[in-house]
Amino acid sequence: MPKLISDLYAKSEQLKGKNLYFVLLLIFIIGLPLGIVIGNFTNKLLIKDETSTTDTNIDNTVPEDGHFEGKVVYVDPKLNPNDEISYALADDNGKQIVLLSAKDQKLLVVEGLHVTVYGTMKKTKDGKQDVLMVEKVIARNK
């Protein structure tokens, strides 16, 4: 086997001009369709394994176990200046479900993702809106 490889290398070193052009063209013609076929095959294989079969039903009532499902979206902190709230949970239509607050950066990490958030409900300092004090976040594949 090493002799075959060294012979192939020696022959490829001697290619010049039109012969080199035709060999490179042949490699391109064979390699391009092969790459496309392999790329499509692996893409379809990965998509099949990642699809989620869970159905997310979102309602605006406070669940007993303290969790909500939806997409974490950024909201202007100037809307709630006393509470410094920068995130909210929205449903698939973009309608706000609940404001979110956390002591650490977990909401920043999952911004824009579909998640399930767990925590306890509190009121804003002015008492007008509910805020979920997030304790745990689970990112969901949608």
Buried (B, 14 or more C-beta within 10 A) or exposed (E): EEEEEEEEEEEEEEEEEEEEEEEEEEEEEEEEEEEEEEEEEEEEEEEEEEEEEEEEEBEEEEEEEBBBBBBBBEBEEEEBEEBEBBBBBBBEEEEBBBBBBBEEEBBEEBEEEBBBBBBEEBEBEEEEBEBBBBBEBEEBEE
